[in-house]
Amino acid sequence: MLAQDRQECSPSEMFKQEEDTEHLLIGNRLHVPTVENTEIIITDGIVQCDLCGDGFVSEHALALHLKVHEQDEVQVQDDQFVCEHCGCSFAKMSTFKEHQAEHEANESYVCETCDYVMDDKESLIAHQKQHNIEYECEICGASFDSSTGYEEHQAAHSDEKPFQCEICHAPFRYRQGLRLHAKLHQPDYVPPQRKHHCELCNKRFSRKQVLLVHMKTHGNVGPQNEYICPVCGKAVSSKTYLTVHLRKHTGEKPHVCDLCGKGFISQNYLSVHRRTHTGERPHKCTHCEKRFTQRTTLVVHLRGHTGDRPYPCTCCHKSFASKTMLNSHLKTHAKQSARQQQEQQQQQQLKQEQEVQHQEQSLDTITILLPS
């Protein structure tokens, strides 16, 4: 650098430098080359580290600070700092920090327990404390980690259905039931195949995870404990489920209809049955206005509108809207097979009779030809 190009700096802008250090003042920012590919930025008397953006009152303090970067083996290289959120890379720590701040400003905090979304970490911490409180049912002793789960569970002990559909006024015991029902009123709704069903209330779900969430409404239910049926070997997730399941083997039906005397293995099965007496049909088809007592019946009915046939026959490749229809169809194959087998047996028997008759005729012919 030429001597005539150098400019004098005021004491507030300049610090004592080594004799071999060159200075360059541009505007009100003083740039001092230091470590390789790095420079010190002095603005209004504050010395700023170009690696991390921290500010210091003296160049000596900055020099001590730079040793921290050396100890951490931080070397300024192209694309050294990579954002873990979006994968963008930066050569300077200061630019990287500015970029990270943008993510933090737009970041949402999600509760891992209930998926509730909050704008800041403090709200998330306060919210998560609610999950640490245990709510215990005074009637059956079931415990819950949220007031919402506890309140919805209380509905299981009563016949109240506080959640009502705004369109068809169908009542529901649980808020989640109303949410699922509301989808039926959407014109483009296509019901998914529901392979997972609840042993206690016979509700069906398209995903196992949704079933597990639903099971919590029945009390102490969780996938961590498996109970094995000693009769058929089926595994269920709670002792309550096992009790209900065992009734299928023992024939016990403690929940009796007060109108007809018919018994059922669970209260929920009884509730569905009572609709046959009351005429209640809460599940309505959005295509043809037909109503049904059970949601499962509505789902099968809707497949008639959508053309969905999730149950294929392995014998003739026909498909059906329900497993019941498939089983009914399979019986025709069984009857056809039995009829074919019977026809084959009859043909074989007739063939044997014809062979015997032919042999007898041959013997008669031989007898006639023999001399007397």
Beta strands, then each sheet from edge to edge (+ up, - down):
strand 1: 24-26
strand 2: 29-33
strand 3: 39-43
strand 4: 46-48
strand 5: 55-56
strand 6: 81-82
strand 7: 89-90
strand 8: 109-110
strand 9: 117-118
strand 10: 135-136
strand 11: 143-144
strand 12: 163-164
strand 13: 171-172
strand 14: 196-197
strand 15: 204-205
strand 16: 227-228
strand 17: 235-236
strand 18: 255-256
strand 19: 263-264
strand 20: 283-284
strand 21: 291-292
strand 22: 311-312
strand 23: 319-320
sheet 1: 1+ 2- 3+ 4- 5+
sheet 2: 6+ 7-
sheet 3: 8+ 9-
sheet 4: 10+ 11-
sheet 5: 12+ 13-
sheet 6: 14+ 15-
sheet 7: 16+ 17-
sheet 8: 18+ 19-
sheet 9: 20+ 21-
sheet 10: 22+ 23-
end
